[in-house]
Each structure stands twice: as structure tokens, then as C-alpha cells.
């Protein structure tokens, strides 16, 4: 099982969205009925919808559940509620890495073959190999959804949701800024406030900022960065590829060192096995002790052989992979003109918004806002290297 799992083949059945290739039982192909639903679920998640809300949307649109779809195909009786999606099913789909086109084996383990309980494995102990089947979603989409799911957004009692909820953080304490509104607000009073402020009784100041201020600032910054990149697409590509290439080459070098270390240890184990055998023959080592040591060396040898196979395949695959920024440039083309912000646009562009405490020393309320973009962490863009500053004087807002 370990050898098969590190050979690049899937250990389990294809999830909802994929089916077995009729020509190759070890290969998955997209399911023409289910794959569009999976893509839609991820699109809805990026648009700010949580698993529960996505489930309600799918049910309202009459989308067959996984069980109902398979029952329909096999001619079996349909479930009592064929369109009743549950939150757990949607969450499970959003967590499956295989939709990016990779193999992901050994996601769980057992402490003993005698125990049935499976324990989630750490990512570093899984075997992940990209590019093994056609992807339904991009790696960037999957990564973004995982980030968004760590910052759950809840609808307020006024049945309104902050456009930037989960993304706004306090520059001083690092806490989230909560979205505050009520039914009597007309939208201009909607604001964000530090979670540790607690009406002046907490450990941090309010860091108060109105949502309409953030809308203007974020929209201006997104327009500025897209214009900057469009002005010199080739220069941006070169900078991006250089950063990615350096990072990838560093990772490959580290894996090659691990590979050489594993091969050296395998050679050492062969020598050790020969040595303990000679000691046993000469009477310097008992039969029982020899057998116990041999089993230990052979177990380590098997594990190292699997590691070598996995590392060799993974290094070879990455060395053949071409750097690609098509996904990012497609995002630029997708949003050529942005008249107003939507949740999808915000989630695709913005990773974090850092709000600083206001400064009133000049007689005016001046507040810094730093915007961290999803795709620009590795590429320096001079125009957005400094935090944005918002100024408010006598109830009016100015953005510099």
C-alpha cells in the first residue's frame, strides 16, 4: 500500500466531480455532470458564501446531491430529499485538494492495525503529486478558499455582511476588526472596530474605520496596481518568474539533498546488515539479537526506498514544470474595468487589510491603511509599497 501510494496512483475512489477513466482504472477524468457543480461551489466560496449558504443555494437551484446523482445513474431508488445538500458535504468538497489535479495519499493514519480509528495526517507526511489528472479548479483558487475558510464570516442581526469581514486586522494587536451595523444604519454608518476594544474596556483601542472609506481605498488601490502591471506586462512577468524560479530551485535543491541523504543511508544499511550477519556467524552476536536488528534495518530500508521513489518522481516533475503566470494575467483581463467592488473581486485580489490607529496630532483625523494583495507578496510594486492614508476632516473624507 505504501509503495502504491508513493507511485503517483490514487489509493481511494474518485470523489464527487471525478470518475474513473474507462481506458485506465487508475486514472481519473472530470465527471461532466458533477465537475461544473464543484467549480460552482468553489466560485461561491470565493464570493463569500459559507458551506451552509452554498448548500441552501444548491438546494434552491435543484442540484442533485452526490447520493441522488449516483442513484439516478444506477437506476436505484432516489433519496427522499434528492436536492437536500448538507453543510458537511459542501465543506468536504471545499477541503479536497484533488480538485487541483493532484494525487493526495495518506491523509489519515492509524496508530495500530488493531485500531479502526483514523487520525488526520500532517501535510508534510502526506504524499502529494500534482498534474496527475485534469484539474477542475486552479491551485490558486483552492489556496484562496482555504484562507477564506479560516476567517469565517457570519451574517449580522441586520442581515448584512461586511464586504471585508475576515480580512481587516488591527495593526497593533493583530486581532480581527469586527463588522458593526444595525437595521437603522443606511450603510454609511457601517464600520469596523478592533475585537479587543470592547467598548473601551478591552486591551486595545478601537481602530474605528467606516466601510465606505475602505471601499474607496481598496478600489483605488486595485485600479492602481492593475494599471501598473498593464503598463509593463513583460517586466512584471520577468520579475514574477524570477521570484518563483528562485523559490522553486531552492525547494528542488533541498529535496535533492534529502534524496542524497536517503541514498547514502541506504548504502550504509547494506553495510550494517552485512556486518551484523558476519558477527552472528562468528558468534559475536546471538541469533535472536541478529534477527531483531535485521528487522529494524529492513523496516528502515523499506521506508527509505519509498522516500527515494517519491522524491525522485517529485523532483523530476517539478524540473519539467514551466513557470506560468497565465492565471494571474487572466485575472487582470477579467477585471479590465472595475466600476465597484464585489465580494468575489475583494477575495480574489485582497489577502489582508491592516488598519492602524488614527492620528489626531495635526488637528485632523489621519489613519493609515495597508493593503496586502494575494498575488504581490513576492513582487515589489513601488506604487503600493507605502500604506494608504485616509484623512477625515469635519465629517468629510479625503483619500490620498
HUNOR-V9835 format. One record per run of one state. SS is the DSSP state (helix for helix, strand for strand, loop for the rest). FROM is the first residue (numbers start at 1). TO is the last residue. If there is no record, write none. Layout:
ss=SS from=FROM to=TO
ss=SS from=FROM to=TO
This chain:
ss=loop from=1 to=1
ss=helix from=2 to=5
ss=loop from=6 to=17
ss=strand from=18 to=21
ss=loop from=22 to=23
ss=strand from=24 to=30
ss=loop from=31 to=34
ss=helix from=35 to=46
ss=loop from=47 to=50
ss=helix from=51 to=60
ss=loop from=61 to=65
ss=helix from=66 to=74
ss=loop from=75 to=86
ss=helix from=87 to=95
ss=loop from=96 to=96
ss=helix from=97 to=100
ss=loop from=101 to=102
ss=strand from=103 to=105
ss=loop from=106 to=107
ss=strand from=108 to=109
ss=loop from=110 to=118
ss=strand from=119 to=120
ss=loop from=121 to=122
ss=helix from=123 to=125
ss=loop from=126 to=126
ss=strand from=127 to=129
ss=loop from=130 to=138
ss=helix from=139 to=150
ss=loop from=151 to=167
ss=strand from=168 to=170
ss=loop from=171 to=175
ss=strand from=176 to=180
ss=loop from=181 to=190
ss=strand from=191 to=194
ss=loop from=195 to=197
ss=helix from=198 to=200
ss=loop from=201 to=208
ss=strand from=209 to=210
ss=helix from=211 to=231
ss=loop from=232 to=232
ss=helix from=233 to=281
ss=loop from=282 to=286
ss=helix from=287 to=320
ss=loop from=321 to=325
ss=helix from=326 to=334
ss=loop from=335 to=342
ss=helix from=343 to=349
ss=strand from=350 to=355
ss=loop from=356 to=358
ss=strand from=359 to=359
ss=loop from=360 to=364
ss=strand from=365 to=373
ss=loop from=374 to=381
ss=helix from=382 to=384
ss=loop from=385 to=387
ss=strand from=388 to=393
ss=loop from=394 to=395
ss=strand from=396 to=399
ss=loop from=400 to=400
